[in-house]
Amino acid sequence: MALRQFLYLCPLLMAFAATGCSDPTKSTNRRKPVVFPSSGKKSITKIAALEKVVSPPGTFFTTPYLQLGTNATDPGTLSVVWHTAAASAVSLPRWVVETRSPAGSGGWKKQVAPIRSNRVAVGSVKPHVVYTAAVNGLVPGEPFDYRVLKSDTPVFAARANRARPSASQDYRMVLFGDCAEDTAWQKKIAYQTSLLKPDAVLLTGDIVYPHGRASEYRANYFPVYGAEKADPERGAPLLASTLFIGVSGNHDLAYSSLSKYPDGMAYYYYWKQPLNGWGGDVSAERPPISGDRTAFEKAAGESFPVGGNFTFDYGNTHFVAIDANYYMNWQSPKMVAGLRKAVTENPSATWRFVVLHVPPFHSSAVHQNEQWMRRLAPLFEETGVDVVWSGHVHNYQRSRPLHFLPSETKTSDGKVDGTFALDTVFDGVGVTKPDGVLYVVTGAGGAALYSKPLTSNADSPEAEPFTAKYDATVHSLTELTVRGKTLSVRQVDENGKEVDRWSVTK
Ligand SMILES: [Fe+2]
């Protein structure tokens, strides 16, 4: 262990000697502790109440929920998605979505973009239609109202927390992964999320257990995040009011045998996100699907095969979401070129975040032989990625800022060796300018925790030297606040207690 520690630190010491860029004595690297924004409390402006609308029984199979939609950059856009039982009637109902933005002001505005639909008739799930209405013209950063009309009669209305913020506006987001398994922990995390009332929720993969099936969404996902009321034993009514963004994990897309899981890969059916990804032409760029694909392709529509990789802007941040599953060949020139373009495509963004499910760096015993994403570390460093957010490992971990040069030598055990340079000066409190990329694992969103070999001590000799903070004692979520050039992060547990707080400044 002593030798390994030395090898890890050697490049860092050499870097200090060569550049002095992380010299702890340099005053430029020191800042006053960042004052954290108060969570969930905004100045209250009185807004006219939303008129109550009752949905007649049987109107929806899944009530409306908010999605990013296909526009990756315009903060005035979102999509409203709902499901109905497949229509057997000859004449289909006329659906219309109307918005009022900001919330409570002015009249309802009819959204004119054609409403799209895809029919989901897979496995033993009741056949249903997924409707997607693109919404335009929202006032960025403001709460807004929307309602759904069926044959001219309002059948659903909701108030959204916030439209997407513009580049000059702050935002607050909750992140967690490894969640919808119908556990008590999942419901407590959903409840804590509702108390924070974030602008958006970003799921870092393994959204639905155990096999990413449509039937599992219906049992474990929609009832918890779309619960009737906020209750730590049931979940919270988040989906209608809060934008959810989903990044795929292995439980979402890797069970790709349609003969075994005919309603699997439901990620492609239910998430309506930008289709600006790349790849998908060969099996090393998408799930290797086996079995009859006819019903699957109809249900997935245009989300397959590119839906696993996408980018979007949110406030002053450029997000890149990528599929990190075992079947992806992230070493192919085409995929690397696509990723490089994706990360750098908004030059004016203040922050660049990558979200991928399988963490390149972590200290847990489980999944130690799944290090393939480490090979992208040099690209992340070169393109100015600030933080890589992951899940997969069911606990919370934060790395030191790091540089990693992977070895060319391939190992047979799935590990990727290489040379590290660690910034041991950054502490996220008094020293907030990192030298390197930060890697965060926030996989404690609901599935059983991984506590081996560590529970909570990042200073343990069993922890990798790059790990700065580690907590596997409790389920938790990440609350991320971006205010201009300050990123403030809190890790909050299932009971609302703070587990970690740190910040980055530019
Ligand atoms: Fe996973």
Boltz pocket constraint, residues with backbone or C-beta under 6 A from the ligand:
constraints:
  - pocket:
      binder: B
      contacts: [[A, 205], [A, 206], [A, 249], [A, 250], [A, 251], [A, 357], [A, 391], [A, 392], [A, 393]]
      max_distance: 6.0
